Amino acid sequence: MNPNSLRTLSGHKKTIDVFKKLEGNFIFRIWGDDGCKDCRDQLPEFAFVLHAASVDEHCIKQHLVERLPGGEKKGELVSEYNITRIPTIVIEQELGEVSKDKKRPFIEIARYVECEDIPAADYLAGLITSHLSK
């Protein structure tokens, strides 16, 4: 997922400012496929916002999805996260210390699915704002 170099900061300033508020205890999980038109339309702009907001690369997890006949999706964590459409972006917040089984507890705070009517970054910025104001 490469940022769209044709974008300018001015059109995304409010959205970028929201993403800048997130600290390192957030994970961005992104499911997509290079052959998917919706992914090619949405993900470069989303990558631009993450880059402009200086989101740490270690907080971004990309998951390649294979689209099978009949609309089924196959790929890393597809069934665990109930991925039925791509692109899908899930933002998780780390809640605390590493557990005995060496796993970190995370909670999903926002989800963008391809069928939304507004760009992924703008949609998620609204959900992040609501989450941070709680």
MIDOSE-1310 file (N, C-alpha, C; in nm, 2 decimals, decimal comma, always signed):
residues 134
mnpn	+0,08/-0,12/+0,00/+0,00/+0,00/+0,00/+0,09/+0,12/+0,00; +0,09/+0,19/-0,11/+0,17/+0,31/-0,12/+0,09/+0,44/-0,12; +0,14/+0,54/-0,05/+0,06/+0,67/-0,05/+0,05/+0,73/-0,19; -0,06/+0,79/-0,21/-0,09/+0,86/-0,34/-0,01/+0,99/-0,34
slrt	+0,09/+1,00/-0,42/+0,18/+1,12/-0,42/+0,12/+1,24/-0,48; +0,00/+1,23/-0,54/-0,07/+1,34/-0,60/-0,16/+1,41/-0,50; -0,18/+1,36/-0,39/-0,27/+1,42/-0,29/-0,20/+1,54/-0,22; -0,27/+1,64/-0,18/-0,22/+1,75/-0,10/-0,27/+1,75/+0,04
lsgh	-0,20/+1,81/+0,13/-0,24/+1,81/+0,27/-0,36/+1,89/+0,29; -0,38/+2,00/+0,21/-0,49/+2,09/+0,24/-0,63/+2,03/+0,24; -0,65/+1,93/+0,15/-0,78/+1,87/+0,14/-0,80/+1,77/+0,25; -0,70/+1,73/+0,33/-0,71/+1,63/+0,43/-0,67/+1,68/+0,57
kkti	-0,65/+1,80/+0,59/-0,59/+1,85/+0,71/-0,67/+1,81/+0,84; -0,80/+1,82/+0,84/-0,88/+1,78/+0,96/-0,87/+1,63/+0,98; -0,87/+1,55/+0,88/-0,86/+1,41/+0,89/-0,72/+1,37/+0,94; -0,62/+1,43/+0,88/-0,48/+1,40/+0,93/-0,46/+1,44/+1,07
dvfk	-0,52/+1,55/+1,12/-0,51/+1,60/+1,26/-0,57/+1,49/+1,35; -0,68/+1,43/+1,31/-0,74/+1,33/+1,39/-0,65/+1,21/+1,41; -0,59/+1,16/+1,30/-0,50/+1,05/+1,30/-0,37/+1,08/+1,38; -0,33/+1,20/+1,38/-0,21/+1,24/+1,46/-0,24/+1,23/+1,61
kleg	-0,36/+1,23/+1,65/-0,39/+1,21/+1,80/-0,37/+1,07/+1,85; -0,37/+0,98/+1,76/-0,35/+0,84/+1,80/-0,20/+0,81/+1,84; -0,19/+0,74/+1,94/-0,05/+0,71/+1,99/-0,01/+0,57/+1,94; +0,10/+0,52/+1,98/+0,15/+0,40/+1,94/+0,08/+0,27/+1,98
nfif	-0,03/+0,29/+2,06/-0,10/+0,17/+2,11/-0,22/+0,14/+2,02; -0,22/+0,19/+1,90/-0,32/+0,16/+1,80/-0,26/+0,08/+1,68; -0,34/-0,02/+1,63/-0,30/-0,10/+1,52/-0,40/-0,08/+1,41; -0,35/-0,06/+1,29/-0,43/-0,05/+1,17/-0,42/-0,18/+1,09
riwg	-0,52/-0,25/+1,08/-0,53/-0,38/+1,00/-0,60/-0,35/+0,87; -0,53/-0,37/+0,76/-0,59/-0,34/+0,63/-0,59/-0,46/+0,54; -0,71/-0,50/+0,49/-0,73/-0,61/+0,40/-0,76/-0,56/+0,26; -0,68/-0,61/+0,16/-0,71/-0,57/+0,03/-0,64/-0,66/-0,07
ddgc	-0,65/-0,62/-0,20/-0,59/-0,70/-0,31/-0,56/-0,60/-0,42; -0,44/-0,61/-0,48/-0,40/-0,52/-0,58/-0,49/-0,52/-0,71; -0,56/-0,64/-0,73/-0,65/-0,65/-0,84/-0,79/-0,60/-0,82; -0,81/-0,54/-0,70/-0,94/-0,49/-0,66/-0,95/-0,34/-0,69
kdcr	-1,05/-0,30/-0,77/-1,07/-0,16/-0,81/-1,09/-0,08/-0,69; -1,18/-0,12/-0,60/-1,21/-0,04/-0,48/-1,09/-0,02/-0,39; -1,00/-0,12/-0,39/-0,88/-0,11/-0,31/-0,78/-0,01/-0,37; -0,77/-0,02/-0,51/-0,69/+0,08/-0,58/-0,74/+0,22/-0,56
dqlp	-0,87/+0,24/-0,55/-0,93/+0,37/-0,54/-0,91/+0,43/-0,39; -0,93/+0,34/-0,29/-0,93/+0,39/-0,15/-0,80/+0,38/-0,08; -0,72/+0,28/-0,10/-0,60/+0,25/-0,01/-0,49/+0,35/-0,04; -0,46/+0,40/-0,16/-0,35/+0,50/-0,17/-0,38/+0,63/-0,09
efaf	-0,51/+0,67/-0,10/-0,54/+0,79/-0,02/-0,53/+0,77/+0,13; -0,58/+0,65/+0,17/-0,57/+0,62/+0,31/-0,42/+0,61/+0,36; -0,34/+0,55/+0,27/-0,19/+0,55/+0,30/-0,13/+0,68/+0,31; -0,18/+0,77/+0,22/-0,13/+0,91/+0,23/-0,16/+0,98/+0,36
vlha	-0,28/+0,96/+0,41/-0,32/+1,02/+0,54/-0,24/+0,96/+0,65; -0,22/+0,83/+0,65/-0,14/+0,76/+0,76/+0,01/+0,82/+0,75; +0,06/+0,83/+0,63/+0,20/+0,89/+0,62/+0,20/+1,03/+0,66; +0,11/+1,11/+0,62/+0,11/+1,26/+0,66/+0,09/+1,27/+0,81
asvd	+0,02/+1,18/+0,87/+0,00/+1,19/+1,02/+0,11/+1,12/+1,10; +0,21/+1,08/+1,02/+0,33/+1,01/+1,09/+0,30/+0,89/+1,17; +0,20/+0,81/+1,12/+0,17/+0,69/+1,19/+0,29/+0,59/+1,17; +0,33/+0,54/+1,28/+0,45/+0,44/+1,28/+0,42/+0,32/+1,19
ehci	+0,51/+0,29/+1,10/+0,49/+0,17/+1,01/+0,46/+0,04/+1,09; +0,52/+0,03/+1,21/+0,50/-0,09/+1,29/+0,35/-0,10/+1,33; +0,28/+0,00/+1,33/+0,14/+0,00/+1,37/+0,04/-0,03/+1,25; +0,10/-0,06/+1,13/+0,02/-0,08/+1,01/+0,04/-0,23/+0,97
kqhl	-0,06/-0,31/+0,97/-0,06/-0,45/+0,93/-0,14/-0,47/+0,80; -0,08/-0,51/+0,70/-0,15/-0,53/+0,57/-0,17/-0,68/+0,55; -0,29/-0,71/+0,51/-0,33/-0,85/+0,49/-0,38/-0,87/+0,34; -0,31/-0,95/+0,27/-0,35/-0,97/+0,13/-0,47/-1,07/+0,13
verl	-0,57/-1,03/+0,04/-0,69/-1,12/+0,03/-0,70/-1,17/-0,11; -0,73/-1,30/-0,11/-0,76/-1,36/-0,24/-0,91/-1,37/-0,26; -0,96/-1,33/-0,37/-1,10/-1,33/-0,40/-1,13/-1,46/-0,47; -1,21/-1,55/-0,41/-1,25/-1,68/-0,47/-1,38/-1,67/-0,55
pgge	-1,41/-1,76/-0,64/-1,54/-1,76/-0,70/-1,65/-1,77/-0,60; -1,76/-1,70/-0,64/-1,87/-1,69/-0,54/-1,86/-1,58/-0,44; -1,75/-1,50/-0,45/-1,74/-1,39/-0,36/-1,67/-1,42/-0,23; -1,63/-1,55/-0,20/-1,56/-1,58/-0,08/-1,42/-1,52/-0,08
kkge	-1,38/-1,48/+0,04/-1,24/-1,43/+0,06/-1,15/-1,52/+0,14; -1,03/-1,53/+0,10/-0,93/-1,61/+0,16/-0,80/-1,53/+0,19; -0,75/-1,55/+0,31/-0,63/-1,48/+0,34/-0,61/-1,47/+0,49; -0,50/-1,41/+0,53/-0,46/-1,40/+0,67/-0,57/-1,33/+0,75
lvse	-0,61/-1,39/+0,86/-0,71/-1,34/+0,95/-0,84/-1,30/+0,89; -0,87/-1,35/+0,77/-1,00/-1,32/+0,71/-1,12/-1,37/+0,79; -1,11/-1,50/+0,83/-1,23/-1,55/+0,91/-1,23/-1,49/+1,05; -1,11/-1,47/+1,11/-1,11/-1,42/+1,25/-1,17/-1,28/+1,26
ynit	-1,16/-1,20/+1,15/-1,21/-1,07/+1,15/-1,34/-1,05/+1,07; -1,39/-1,16/+1,02/-1,51/-1,16/+0,94/-1,50/-1,07/+0,82; -1,40/-1,08/+0,74/-1,38/-1,00/+0,62/-1,46/-1,05/+0,51; -1,56/-0,98/+0,46/-1,65/-1,02/+0,35/-1,63/-0,93/+0,23
ript	-1,58/-0,81/+0,25/-1,56/-0,72/+0,14/-1,43/-0,65/+0,16; -1,37/-0,61/+0,04/-1,24/-0,54/+0,05/-1,25/-0,41/-0,03; -1,18/-0,31/+0,01/-1,10/-0,30/+0,13/-1,18/-0,30/+0,26; -1,12/-0,36/+0,36/-1,17/-0,34/+0,50/-1,05/-0,30/+0,58
ivie	-1,08/-0,20/+0,67/-0,97/-0,14/+0,76/-1,03/-0,15/+0,90; -0,95/-0,21/+0,99/-0,99/-0,22/+1,13/-0,88/-0,15/+1,21; -0,93/-0,06/+1,30/-0,84/+0,00/+1,39/-0,86/-0,06/+1,53; -0,75/-0,10/+1,59/-0,76/-0,16/+1,72/-0,68/-0,08/+1,82
qelg	-0,72/-0,08/+1,94/-0,64/-0,01/+2,05/-0,59/-0,12/+2,15; -0,47/-0,11/+2,18/-0,41/-0,20/+2,28/-0,46/-0,15/+2,42; -0,50/-0,25/+2,50/-0,56/-0,22/+2,63/-0,47/-0,23/+2,75; -0,36/-0,30/+2,73/-0,28/-0,32/+2,85/-0,16/-0,41/+2,83
evsk	-0,12/-0,47/+2,94/+0,00/-0,55/+2,94/-0,01/-0,68/+2,87; +0,10/-0,74/+2,83/+0,11/-0,87/+2,77/+0,05/-0,97/+2,86; -0,03/-1,06/+2,82/-0,09/-1,16/+2,90/+0,01/-1,28/+2,91; -0,03/-1,38/+2,99/+0,06/-1,50/+3,02/+0,09/-1,57/+2,89
dkkr	-0,01/-1,57/+2,79/+0,01/-1,64/+2,67/+0,09/-1,55/+2,56; +0,14/-1,44/+2,61/+0,23/-1,35/+2,53/+0,15/-1,27/+2,43; +0,02/-1,26/+2,45/-0,07/-1,19/+2,36/-0,10/-1,05/+2,42; -0,12/-0,95/+2,34/-0,16/-0,82/+2,39/-0,31/-0,81/+2,37
pfie	-0,38/-0,76/+2,47/-0,52/-0,74/+2,45/-0,56/-0,62/+2,37; -0,63/-0,64/+2,26/-0,67/-0,53/+2,17/-0,83/-0,53/+2,17; -0,88/-0,41/+2,14/-1,02/-0,39/+2,12/-1,04/-0,31/+1,99; -1,14/-0,36/+1,91/-1,17/-0,29/+1,78/-1,24/-0,16/+1,82
iary	-1,19/-0,05/+1,77/-1,25/+0,08/+1,79/-1,32/+0,14/+1,66; -1,28/+0,09/+1,55/-1,33/+0,14/+1,42/-1,31/+0,04/+1,31; -1,41/+0,04/+1,22/-1,40/-0,05/+1,10/-1,46/+0,03/+0,98; -1,38/+0,02/+0,87/-1,43/+0,07/+0,74/-1,44/-0,05/+0,65
vece	-1,56/-0,05/+0,58/-1,58/-0,16/+0,49/-1,61/-0,09/+0,35; -1,57/-0,15/+0,25/-1,58/-0,10/+0,11/-1,71/-0,03/+0,08; -1,82/-0,07/+0,13/-1,95/-0,02/+0,09/-1,99/+0,11/+0,15; -1,90/+0,18/+0,23/-1,93/+0,31/+0,29/-1,93/+0,41/+0,17
dipa	-2,00/+0,52/+0,19/-2,02/+0,62/+0,09/-1,91/+0,73/+0,09; -1,82/+0,74/+0,19/-1,72/+0,84/+0,20/-1,58/+0,77/+0,20; -1,48/+0,85/+0,17/-1,34/+0,79/+0,17/-1,31/+0,73/+0,31; -1,23/+0,62/+0,30/-1,19/+0,55/+0,42/-1,14/+0,63/+0,53
adyl	-1,04/+0,72/+0,50/-0,98/+0,80/+0,60/-1,08/+0,90/+0,67; -1,17/+0,96/+0,59/-1,27/+1,05/+0,65/-1,37/+0,97/+0,74; -1,41/+0,86/+0,69/-1,50/+0,77/+0,77/-1,44/+0,73/+0,90; -1,32/+0,68/+0,90/-1,25/+0,64/+1,02/-1,22/+0,75/+1,11
agli	-1,19/+0,87/+1,06/-1,16/+0,99/+1,14/-1,28/+1,02/+1,23; -1,40/+1,01/+1,17/-1,52/+1,03/+1,25/-1,54/+0,93/+1,36; -1,51/+0,81/+1,34/-1,52/+0,70/+1,44/-1,41/+0,72/+1,55; -1,29/+0,76/+1,50/-1,18/+0,78/+1,60/-1,22/+0,90/+1,69
tshl	-1,27/+1,01/+1,63/-1,31/+1,12/+1,71/-1,41/+1,09/+1,82; -1,51/+1,00/+1,78/-1,61/+0,96/+1,88/-1,54/+0,87/+1,99; -1,45/+0,79/+1,95/-1,39/+0,70/+2,05/-1,30/+0,78/+2,14; -1,23/+0,88/+2,09/-1,14/+0,96/+2,18/-1,21/+1,05/+2,27
sk	-1,34/+1,08/+2,24/-1,41/+1,17/+2,32/-1,49/+1,10/+2,43; -1,48/+0,97/+2,44/-1,54/+0,89/+2,54/-1,47/+0,91/+2,68
